[in-house]
Amino acid sequence: MSFADSSNYFFEAAANMLELSDETITLLSQPYRELHVQVPIKMDSGKRKVFQGFRVQHSGARGPYKGGIRFHPAVDLDEVRALAQLMTWKTSLVNVPFGGAKGGVNVDTSVLSETELEDLSRTYFENISHILGIQRDIPAPDMGTNEQSMAWMMDAYGAKHGHSPGIVTGKPIALGGSQGRTAATGKGVSIVIDNYFRNNNRSLKGQRVSIQGFGNVGLHTAKSLKALGCKIIAVSDVSATIIDNAGLKIDQLEKHIVSGNLLDSYNGAKQGNRDDALIADCDILIPAAIGGVINDKNWESINASIIVEAANAPISPYADYQLTKNNVAILPDILANAGGVIVSYFEWTQTIQQHWWTIQEVDKELQKMLTDACEACFMIQKEKNITLRQSAYYIGVKKVVEALELRGFI
């Protein structure tokens, strides 16, 4: 099953609950627009190399398209198509007035110099700029991109269209970015987990957590959960898993990672294979890297009773079915990792209004919007006796369909 097929599987389950027509299902199971562009850049060697870039706009029924730009060797049209659809349901679920989109370039950024990376960022953005706009499609960072990437892209767009800081979110604060944007996704993950435990009258204190993927999202998830009393016993990156059942020293780990080091060079904990984080003996497992890491080959090895999808689509439909049947609670990606797009929305509004919020205001509004979304999901889950993923999709899809009907599209 392809990445896009997996995304459609969960959408179609919600569509059946909502009793949508075949025509509406066809409309929403396919993107509105798919763009495939060549991205030629001059390498430091003097040779030219052509990379493949994509931008997919899934649905703009509820507002401008919104979604990150991913630079990664696994990027292809199928992946970008699936991620764009996920963004549609995510923005709808958390009541952000955007649609869903995604972009990316098939590239291994680790082999590029900073000059080559800047050229790639600018050229890609210029080549998709004709379908972008502050009220049309607003990209953001994702895997392999960051606030510096957004600064280059904003500048490339501005060279053609005039100074346009609102064309991207996730920018440096000095260029109109928002307080709290860097930590937003990870902080949002912890807010969703906290709401889940409160809804079930349980305490987070002492819960043992394993995090697969220790980039920006994984790091800020770990910091936020530790502040809530959790014990982070394992984290992993592409090089290794480090494990300490007494609890890892997150402050030391942050210094190690921020200095540009991988986990296999960290000496403060037991070393393991990079996939060991997935099968660690823990209470809460948080996949925070790439999609499809929990699948038909390894789902039986999962030891956690709760899985929180900080990454996009980390669990295949088959694994989701089997784990749910085994009473594993799954907090779905369109809810769990929505903190990033919520604060991106805050950044967009601040840029348009030219009025900037404090970190306290950002955190307060983030907490409120995610708590509201969690409570809505818990209510539908209880009313219909369905899973949290099913309730999240039910809400997200229903609001998109309502917008389509009101606008006369269906």
N, C-alpha and C positions, 0 to 999 in steps of 0.2 A: 504494500500500500504506500503510495507516494505521500509526501508531506501535505500536499493540497487535498488529497483524498482523505487523509486523517482529519484535517480541519473540517471538511464537508461532512464527515461522519457525525461529528458532534453537532454541527449546525442542523443536519437533517433530522436528528433525534429531537431537537427543539422544535423544528418546523412541524413535525408530526404531532407533538403535544399541542401546538398552537393551531393545528388543522389548517395549515396554509395551502393555498392552491398550488397546483403543479407549476403554473406560470410564475408565481412569486418565488417558489423554490429555485426554479431555473435562473431567475433574475439575480438572486442573492448568492447562489452557489458559484457564480462567475464574476470576475472583476468588470468594472465599467471600462477601464482602459489599461492596457499593458504596453509599456515602452521598453524596447531593447535598443541600447545604443553602444557604439564602439567608443572606447576611451583611449585614444592614442597619446602616449607621452614619450618625451625624449629622456632616456635613461642617462645616468651619469657617465656611462661608457661611451656615449655619443650615439648609440643605436636607438631606434624607435621600437617600442613595444605596444601592442594593442591589447587592452583589457576589455572584458565584456561587462557592461553595466545595465541595470534594470531600474524601472520605477513602475510600480503597479498601484493603481487607484481602484479600490474595491467598491466603496459606496460613499457618496457625498450627500445622502438623504438628510442627515442631521446637521450638516455644516461642512466647512472646508476639510479636505483630506488631511490626515495627520498620521505620521509614522516615521520611524527612524531610517537611517542609512547605515547599512552593514558592509564593512570591508572584510571579506573572509574567503578562504579557498573553496568553501562548500556552497557559496552563493550561486544559485541558478534561478531560472524563472519559476520553477515549481515551488521552491522555498519562499521566494518573495511573494508569490501569489497567496500562499497559505498565511504568511505573516500579515499581509494586508487585510485579509478577511478577519483574522483575530483582532486586529486593531479596531475594526468596525464594531465588533461586539463589545470590546473593552471600553471604548469611549462611550458607547451607549449605556452600558451597565453602570458606570460611575457618574453618569449624567454630565459628561463633558460635551459641549456643543460642536463636536468634530465628527468627521467620517473616518474611514480607515484607509491607510496606504502603507507602502513599504518600499524601500529602495536598497540597492546594493551593487557592489562590484566584486567580481570573482578575482580575488587577489590575496596573496600572502604578504601582509604588510611588514612582517618581520625581516623580509629581505630587501625592503625599500629604504633608501636614505630619506632624510626629512625633506630634502629638495624634491625627490621623486614623489613622495607622499603628498606634498603640497600641490605639485603639478597634477597628480591624479585627482585630488579633491576638487580643484578648480575646474579641470577639464570635464569631469563627470557632471558637475553641477551646471556648467554652461550648456552641456549637451541635453540636459533635461529641463532647463529653465523655462522653456516655452509652455510647459504644463504646470508650472508652479505659480504661486502668488500668495500674498498675505491673506487674502480672502478666498484662496483657491486650493492651495496645497502647501503645507508648512512642514518641512522635514526636521529631523532631530538626530542626535547621535545614537548609535547602537554598537554592536560588537565591532571592534576595529576602528571606531571613530570616537572622537571626544570633543571637548569644547574648542580646542585649537582647529580641528577639522571644520567645525561649524563657523569659526571666524573666517577661515579661508573661503568657504562656500558663500557666506554672507557677502564677503567682499567681491567675489566673482559675479554674483547676481547684481550687486550694486553698481559695478562697472558698466552694466548695460541699462539698468533701470533706475539708477539713482540710489542714494543711501536708503537701504531697506532692512533695518535691523530685525523687523518682524518676520522676515522670510524664513528664518530658522529659529528653533529653540535649543536650549542646551549650550548657549553661547557663554563666553567669559563674562563675568559681572561687569568688567570694564567696558564691554561693548553692548550692554543692555541685558545681560543675563539675569536670572533670578537667584536670590539667596535660596539655598537649600536644594537646588536642582540636582547637583552631583549626588547627594545622598538620598534623593527622593525615592527611587525604586526600592532600595534596601530598607529604608525607614518604613515605606509603605508595607513591605512584606511583614515587618514586625507588628505593625498596627493591625493587619488582618489576622495574624496569629493570635494576638492579644484579644481581639474581639471574639475569635472562635473559642478560646478558652473561657472567656467571661460568659459567653452564651451557654457553655456546657458546665458552668459552675465549677471550673477547675482552675488551679493555680499554675502559672508558668514557672514559678520559682523551682529551680533544680532540674527542669526538663533538659534532657541530654540531646544536643543538636549536632547533626552532621551536615556540612555544606559542601556540595559538589560544584566547584567553580569558585575561585577566589579573586575575581576581578572587582570592578567597582561595586556591582550589586552584591556579591558575596561578602565583601569586606564590610559594607555598611549594614547589611543584614546582621552579620555577626556582632558588630558594635551595638546595634540597637537591641538585639535580643539579650546580649550580656547585661545591658543596662536594666532590662526587665527581669533579671534574675536567672536566666537560662545558663546552662553550662555548655559551652561550645567544645565538643570533644574531638571533632575531626573536620578538617578542611582540605580541599584538593585544588590543584591547578593542572596544567598539561604535563608537568614534570613528576608530580608525586602527590600522595596523601600524607598528611601529618596527623598523628593521633595522640591524644593525652586524655585518658579517662578521668583525670582529676580536673580537666578543664584547661584549654589552651590560653596562653597569655596574648590576648588580642592586640594590646597596645604594642607589644614587641613584634608581633606578626605584621602589623601595619607599617611599622618603621622598615621592616625587612622588605616588604612588597613595594612600598613607595620609593625605596632606593633602587628599584629596578631588578630585584632578585626574584628567582623562582623558589618554590617551596623545597625543592630537593637540596638547596644549600642552607636551609634553616636547621639549626642544631638544637633547638629547644624542645623537641618532641620526637617520638618514634616515627620512623619513615615507613611508608607503604606504597603499593602500586597506586597510580592515579585514579583507578576505578574503585579503590577500597572504600572511598567515602560513601559510595552508593550502598554498600552492604554492611556498613558499620552498625554495631549494636547500639541503637539510639532510640529516642522517643520520637523525634521530629527529623525527617530527612528533607533537605532543601536543595533540589537540583537548580543551580544558578548559572549554568553555562549555555550549552547548545541544546537543540531539540532532539527528541528520540533516544535519550540515553537510558530510559527504562522501557523495555520492550519485551517481545515474546521470548527472547533468549535469556533474560536475567531477572524477570519479575519475581521469580520464586526465591531469589537470593535476598530480597529486600527484608530487612528486619524491623523497620520503623512501623509504628501504628498510625502515624500521620505523615503525609507527604505534602509539601507546600511548593507549588510551581513558581519559583522566582524566575526561571527561564521560560521562554515561549515554547509550548508544546513539547515538554520533556518526556511525556508518557504517551506511548502508542495506544490506540483504541483497545487493542487486545489486552495489553497490560493493565489498562485502566479498568476493563471489565473484570479481569481476574483478581486484581487487588481489591476492588470494591466488593466483590463476592466474598473475599477473605476479611471483610470488615476493616480495611485500611481506609482512613478518612483522607480524601484528597481535596486540598484547597486549590482551585483551578487558577491557571495563569491569568485569565481575563479579569480576575478579581485580585489575586495575590500580588501581581507585579504592576498594578495600575498606578502606583504612586508616581512613576516617572511621567506618564502622560498628563496626570493631574497637575503636577507642578509645571510641566511644559505649557499647559493651558494658562496657568497663573502668569508665566513669563510672557506669553503672547499678549494677554490683556494688559500687563504692565507696560509692555513696549508700545502698544497702540495708544494707551492713555498717557504715556510718559510720566507715570507715577509709580514709585518703587516701594515695595513692601519690605518690612523687616523680617528677619528669620522667624520671629515669634508669630507674626501674622501668617506666614507661609505654613508653618507647622500646625497652627490652629486650624486653618482651612483644610489642609491635607487630612488631618485627623477626622474632621467633621465629614468630609466627602466620602472617605473610605468607610467610616463607621456607618454612615447612611446606607452605602452599598451593601455592606456586610449584613446589616439588619434586614434589608429587603431580601437578600438571598436566604437568610435563615428562616424568614417568614414563609417564603414560597416553598422552601425545602420541607418545612413542617406541614404546611397545608396540603401539599401534593404527595408527600411521602416519597421524595426523590432525592438524588444526590446533590451535593453542593454544585458540582459542575453542571448538572442538568438545570438547577434553579438559576444559576448565573447566565447560562445560555438562553433560558426561557425569558428572562428579563431583558437581556441585551437584544435578542432578536425581535421580541415583541415591540420594543420602542422604535427600532428601525422600521419595522413594517408599518407602525402607526404613522411615522413621518412620511413614508412612501405613499400611503393612502391619502393623507391630508394634502400632499403636494400633487396628487393626481397621477402618480406614476403607475399605480396598480388599481 
